[in-house]
Amino acid sequence: MAQWGDGYTDPRGGYYQAPPRRRPRDAYYRDDGPYARPPRYAPPQEAPRQFYWPWEDRPQQAAPPPERAYRPPPPRQRGYGTADSQRPSIRRRQRPVRAPEPPKAATAKTDPSMQIAVFGDSLADHLAKGLDDVFEDNSDVAVIDRAKGDSGLVRKDLVDWPKVAEDYLQANPKVRYGLVMMGANDRQAIRDGDTTVDPLTDRWKELYRARVEAMVKPFTDHKIPLIWVGLPPMQSQSLTRDLAAINDVVREAVTKAGATYVDIWPGFVDDRDRYTASGPDPEGQIAKLRTSDGVHFTKAGDRKLAHFADIELKRLMGTTVPAVSDQPATASVTPGTPVAVPGASLDGSEASSDTATIDRQITAMLPSLPEPAGIPALPVKPAAGPVVPLSRSETSPGGALVTGRPLDGDSMGTVERTLLRGNAPAPQPGRADDFRWPPG
C-alpha cells in the first residue's frame, strides 16, 4: 500500500501514483569508476623511511628541474591557407629615396659690366633680393643693395639720401640704372626751420615733394635712368590710407622730373582692393606674399615685387631685333642682314618705344606685290550714313505733318465691307480660307 503522499484515489475509482522523488545529488556518485566521488579527507601519508635493508632498493629522489633562462619567443609568421599550400610572404616594395637636389650653382660675377643700384628702406632690401634672383644667371649684371632700414626722406639726420646717391653714383661709373623704394617710414612730421609740420598736410606734401625731387636730381645729373617703385598696401588700414596719399605725391614728383614710376599696388590686393597676404606669384601659383607683420615680403613676395620693376628695366634696356636701314620700299635688302634699330641700346640712354618706326622698317623688308589685273575696285562705303532722328516728328516743307502715301481707290468696296461692316470677304479658290469640298 502506498504511503501517504505517494498517491491518491481517483473519485472515478482509479488510483494515481505520484512520480518518484528526485534522489539527492550525492546518490549519483559511486565509490568506483569514472564518476567516483572524491573522498572528503586525504588518506594519511606514510612518513619517509630512514632505514633500508641492503637488499631493498632505495627510492631515488627526483632531481629539481634545471633553471632555464628566459628566451623571447620567435616572431610569429602568419601563414595563409593550409600547411601544404603556404603562400610566400608578401614583401612591400621599398620606395627609392629621392636624392636631394643639389643647389644651383651661382653664376660668378667677378667683373660685371653693368650695375643696378637699389636705394631705400627695408622694403627696398626686398626689392634688391628679388632683382638678384631675376639676374642670377646673367654674369654681366650685378644688383647692388644700398638699402638701409628705418630710413626715409623725412629724417635727414639718419640718412641724407640725396647726398648718399650722389656720392655713390660719382664713385661707381658702372651703375647704369637706379631704383628707389622708400616712404614706409615717412608718416611723421617734417621740421621746417624752427617749426614742425604735421604729416599729410598741404605744407607737409609740398616739403615732401621737394625732397623727392632732390632724390631724383642725382640720377638726372648723371644721366642714369631711374625707376621709383611705389609702396604696397599694408595690413593696418590707417597706414594703408596714409601710404596711398604718399604714393600720389611721389608719382606726381617723379613723373614731372622725367623718371619712371612703377605702381605695385594692384599686385598685392584682392578683388575688392583690400590688403591680402596671399596671392598669385609670377608663375601664377597661389603663394604667401607678405610676412606676419603685414609690412614686409616673403621670398615669393620679393620675386613678385621685382617682377614689376623688371618689366620697366627690360623696356629701358631695349632689345635688338633684325631690322633694315631707312631705305625706300623698292630697294633690295639682303635677307638675314641685321641692322641696328635706332634707340635700342643696352644702356637705355637712347632707348625709344616708337613702335611706328619699327613697323615701317619691317614693312620695308617685305617686297610689294603687284595688283592682279581684271579685279574691279570696290566702292568705298561711307563711315556713317545720314542721321535720322527717332524722337522728333517729321514735317513737310510747308510745316504740316508728313502723312503716309495716298490710299488707292476701293472700287470693290472690300475695305468698307470688311473693316466697317465686319463682313469677311468671299474665299478665293486655293486660298487658306477656302473650305469648300471638293476643292475648287
Helices and strands as residue ranges (DSSP letters): E 7-9, E 15-17, G 25-28, E 114-120, H 122-134, E 141-147, H 161-171, E 175-181, E 190-192, E 195-197, H 202-221, E 226-229, H 237-256, E 260-262, G 265-268, E 278-280, E 286-288, H 299-317, H 355-365, H 414-415, I 416-420
